[in-house]
Structure formats: C-alpha cells, structure tokens
C-alpha cells in the first residue's frame, strides 16, 4: 500500500538526519536568498521587517529542508505570518485553528521587539535554541526554525510540544538545535539593567506634571501605579491610577535609608 501524503511526510520527518555540513550549507542558502530578495532586510542587524519576509523565509526553508512538502501537505489551508509587538518575552508562536465547519488554518507569529531590543555593541550574547546568534538575522532564523518544527508537527500529528522528545529530535536533526528555549534580551531585563524592577519607586512626566509611583508590571512598557483618590481600589485599600510608560522615560527614585535626614 502506498503511504498517504501525510504519513509519508511524517516518516521522512522522523527518519531524515542531516549532517552538520549539510545543515550549514542549506542554512546559508536560506540566509543568502532572504538577503538577496527582501527589500526590507538590507543588513544582518536589520532595522525593518515585514510579514512578507516571513512568508519568503517559510518558502526557502520548505524548499531547502522539506522539498516543498509543507506547502504541498497544507493544500488549500491558510497559513498566515504575523509580526507581533505584544510578545515581549517569547520569540515566536505557532497556532493551529479549527473552525466550526472543520476548516483548519495556521498562524506563525514572530515577536519583533525581542529581536530589535538586542544586539547592541555592549549587550550580552544572545542564544536561541542553544545556538549563539551574532546578529538579528541569525536570531530570526533560529526562532523561525523552532516555529517551523511546530508547524511540521501540527501538519503531521495535529499537536506540537517543544518540551517533548519528538520535537527536540526533529529540531536537532534538521537544524542542529541544542535546546528548545531562547535567551533573548527582554524589556524586563533592560529595565533591570538600570535598576527598575517590579515594585521599584519611579517618577516620570505626564502632560507637564511630574508623577511618582510604583512599577506594577513590565512588558513592552512599564505599568506604573500612581496613588490617586479617583483611581481604582487595590488590595492594599488604596486607590491608584495606572500609567503605561516607556522604560526610557522612567527615573528611578532613590530609596531613603533608615536614619537618613
């Protein structure tokens, strides 16, 4: 009996093992193709990116690593690529959706703030999937490889778990990944570098007034609670208004030590 397309693809994904040399050769082809054809990614540490670049990246990876079988197996199902500014800690996310009529679609999102926040001259080194990345394009490729393994698993088995052995085995054999986690520079780390953490006392300017409050949360911006009788009541019994402030606009207030005059 001839295997069905999904079964044949799954067997290939579970059995094919690329040498380190072959992986590097194919990664280099993807790398050069993206730089050559993208009107936005003009440098290794690019400052602009569009969703179309992710679409091109998928096409290159599918062609060089999977012989175009991802797209073939997907058939008429929709695959959407999205750049996310709401993902402030994760590098990417791949989702599978099933509608009430049974139609299935997929969405791959890449968190671009974690890319743009790193790779300054004095920044610490960044690792993605256990591999050190010297620039944004390398980090983007490693993140995208992680997400394409999620997509492959969803196409073959409908579910995917990067903490599971099957996922990590596929990622290692196809892309040489050594881990399933990322060590990207986040906004929270940036804030901590200048002493700002959850609970820190800070001040900032708002509509010409100097405000003072306490950091309650750090994502893309810091959520600062400023005591105000017209604000919402919190568990400590006091009333606060929330302000969403860019970290660069915050000034850390010095905590007075006991006995200070």
N, C-alpha and C positions, 0 to 999 in steps of 0.2 A: 504494500500500500504506500502511495506517495504521501509524504507528510504534508499537512496543511501549511499555508504560508506562516502562520503564527508559530506553529510547532517547529518548523524548520528554522525560523529566525531564533527562537528560544534555544534550540540545540546549538546553533552557531555561537550565540552569546555565551553559553555555558561551557563551550569547548575551546574556542579560539584563544590562543595565547600569543601575544606579540612580543618579540624580543625588544630589549631596551633600545637597540639601534633602530628598529622599525618604528617604534613609538616616536622617537625623536625625529625621524625623517618625516613622518606623517604630521606631527605637530608643527614642524617647520613649514610644511606645505600649507596648512591651515593659517598659520601666522602670516606668511607672505601673501597669501590670497586676500586675507582681510585687509592688510595694509595697502595692497595694490588697488583694491576695488572700492573701498569705503571712502566716500567724500568727507567723512567726519573724523575718522580715526587717523589723523595725519602724523602721529608720533606714538612712541611706546608709552609715554606718560600723557595720553590724550586728555584734552580738556572738554571735548564734546563727544557725545554718543547718541545714537538714535535707535529706536526699536528695529528699524530696518537692518542695522548692523547685527543684531542678534539673529535675525532671520537669515542673513548671509552666513553667519557663524554656524548656525544649525545645518545649512546646506553643505558647507565644507566638511564638517565633522561627519555628517551622514554619508557623504560621498567617499571620504578617505578612510573612514574606520568601519563603516557598516554597509558599504556597497550600495547605498541608496535605499536600503531595506526599511529604514524607519519611515521614510515618506511613503514607500510602497505599502507597507502594512497599515499605515494610517488611513489610506484610501481617501474618502471624501470627508473624513472627520476634521474638525477645525483645530488648528494649532496657533495660539496667539502668543506673541512675545511682548513683554511689557517691562518698562523701566520703572522701578519703584523708588520713591523718596520716603515712603513710610517705613521701609525696612531699615532700621537703624543699627541692627546687630547681626542679622543674618545676611549672608552673601547672596542667597537666591532661594527660590521656591518653585516647585513644580506641582501643579494641581490637575486632578482628573475630575471632570464634572459629568454627571449623568442626568439628563433631563427626564421629565415625566414620560415623554414618548419613547424613551430608551436611547436617544441620541447621546453620543459621548463626545466630549471635546476636551482639549488640554490647554493649559496656560503655563508658560515659563516666565518667571519674573526674576529680574536681577536688581539687587539693591545697590544703586549707584553711589549713594553717599559713602558707603564703606570703601568704595574704590577711590573716590575723589578726596576723602579725608586722609589718605595715606600717601606715602612715597615722597614726603618732603626730604630735604637734604639732611636734616637732623633726626628723622624718625627712626624708630626701631625697625628691625627687619620684619617682614610680613611673610607668614606661611599660609598656604591654602592647600588642603588635602595632604598635609605633611610635607609639602614641597616649598622651598623658599622661592619667593617671587621678587624679582628685581625691579619691576615696573608694573603699571596698571594693566597693560595688555596681557602680561603673563598671569596676573591675578584674575583677570576676566576669563581667560581661557580655562584656568583651573576650576573656577566657580562654575563655568558653563559645562565643563566635563562632568562635574558632580551632578548637575541638573539633568544632563542628557542620560546619565545612568538611571536616574529616577524615571525619566520618560521611557527608556527602553524596558525597564521592569514593568511599568504600568501597561505598556503595549503588549508585553508577553504574558504577564500574570495578574494584571489589573491593580496590584498593590505594590508598594515600594517602601523599604525601610533602610535608611543608610547606616543604621547601627547593626544591621543583620549581616551574617557572613556572606550571603549570596551577593549583596550589593558591593561589599568591600572587595570580594574576589573579582567581580567584573571590573570594578574601577582600577584594581591593580593590574589585571591582565591587559586591559585596553589602553590605559593611560599612565600606568606606573604610579598611581596614587599610593601613599603610605599611611594615610589617615582619612577619616571622614569628617573631620572638623576643620574650622578655619581660625586663624589667629590674625584677624583684621583689626585695624585701628578704628575704634568707635568714638562717637561723640562723648560717651561717658568717660572713656579713657582720656580724651583730650581735656575734658573738664578737670579730671583728677590730676592731670599734669600741672595745672595751675592752682591746685588745692581746693577745687569746687567739687563737692560730693553731695549726695542726698543728705539733707539736714544742715548743710552749710548756711551760714548767715551771709546774705549778699545784698548789694544795693545796685540800682540801675535807674536810668532816666526814662520817664514816660510822660509824653505830652508836656514837656517842660518842667515836670516835677521830679524831685528825687525820691525814689521809693526804696523801702527797705523791707526785706522779708526773708523767708527760709525756703531753700530748694526742696521741693517735694518729689520731683521726678526729672530724669534727664533722658531725652530721646534725641530727636533732631534739634530741639531747643530745650531749654530748662523750664520746668513749671515752677514758678515761684509763688508762694502763698504770702500775701500781704494782709496783715490784720486790718479789718475794716468792719464797722458795725453793720454795714449794709450787705456784707458778704454772706456766703453760706456758712452754716454752723458745722464745725468739725467735732471729732470725738473728744477733743480736749475742752469742749464747751465754749471755745472762742469762735469768732466769725472772721472768715478770710475771703478775699477775692484772689482769683488765680490770674497770673500773668505769664504769657509764653514768650520767653526772652532768649534771643541768640546768645550762646555761651560767651562769645567775644564781647558782648555788651554788659556782662556782669562784672562787678567788682567785689572781691572777697572782703568782707568786713573782718577786722581783727578782733578776736575774742579776748576780752579783758581777763587777765589772770586774777586769782584771789589776792586781795590785799592791795591791788593797784589803786592809785589815787585818781 
